[in-house]
Amino acid sequence: MPINDGLYDAIVFGERDQVVEIVQKAVDDGEDAAELLNVTMIPALREVGDQFSSGEVFVPEMLVSAHAMQAGVDILAPLLVKGGHEPIARVAIGSVKGDLHDIGKNLVVMMLKGSGFEVDDLGVDCRIETFEEAVDNGAQVLCLSALLSTTRGEMKPVIDHFANRDEVRIVVGGAVITEDYAKQIGADGFGEDASDAVRAVRECLGLDATSA
Ligand code: B12
């Protein structure tokens, strides 16, 4: 699927109504939701990040683009989350303490749900107690998301907190996380993107990584 230039620009410029219109039309035309997301929408939001880095745009513009993106993702959500079978396992996911980014986390939630997991979405700015409560409620895997170099340091304290609880598995991810970093802090798994998150969660549960 080629990049959808209209949609790309609508996200970059934060044109929410236009995003809704274009995504809805694409869905009505039977376009593939995951491809639309991966080929056009995520790269568009990354471009906004690059513009922020180079001082071309500021936080308010990033926020408007994020809202426009989320409006498009909301339309795609039912197509990404199919579900309908017995849950494979219970997973809880949250952005770590101090981190308010949630678009990537929300995509991971959708992919996990779509792959048969029961998912407890803990939201953003999650403290250790929030993860602890999720484990008390039956979570077998905790997924931690971080987008800032200043918040990724919040992952290790969570991992250390559950170090003596062998039954709890921890998978980490987010733009500032690498496989090496995940190993360094003692995580059980690392996922590059939303589909890779499913592989990582399945693997850390000892399940075949590919079959859903
Ligand atoms: C939108 C955005 C915002 C929005 C967030 C809105 C929201 N509801 O999420 C707002 C405006 C609030 C924001 C604020 C800030 N932001 Co900001 N933001 C972004 C931006 C442009 C896009 C993020 C995004 O949604 N990407 C798209 C999603 C789909 O990708 P993703 O999050 O990486 O997720 C994928 C993978 O990483 C992975 N994944 C994610 N989580 C997990 C978890 C697990 C377990 C797994 C396996 C995988 C996984 O799967 C996802 C799907 O494929 C990025 C730029 C960028 N390049 O990422 C900057 C960026 C992350 N922000 C940045 C900064 C600096 C900030 C602020 C500090 C700015 C400020 N001065 O106030 C604040 C911090 C607020 C806070 N305390 O969190 C920097 C971070 C730099 C750094 N290395 O630390 C970036 C990189 C911009 C830049 N180039 O400088 N931001």
Boltz pocket constraint, residues with backbone or C-beta under 6 A from the ligand:
constraints:
  - pocket:
      binder: B
      contacts: [[A, 42], [A, 45], [A, 46], [A, 48], [A, 49], [A, 50], [A, 52], [A, 53], [A, 59], [A, 60], [A, 62], [A, 63], [A, 66], [A, 98], [A, 99], [A, 100], [A, 101], [A, 102], [A, 103], [A, 104], [A, 105], [A, 107], [A, 108], [A, 143], [A, 144], [A, 145], [A, 146], [A, 147], [A, 148], [A, 149], [A, 150], [A, 171], [A, 172], [A, 173], [A, 174], [A, 175], [A, 176], [A, 190], [A, 191], [A, 192], [A, 193], [A, 194], [A, 195], [A, 196], [A, 197], [A, 200]]
      max_distance: 6.0
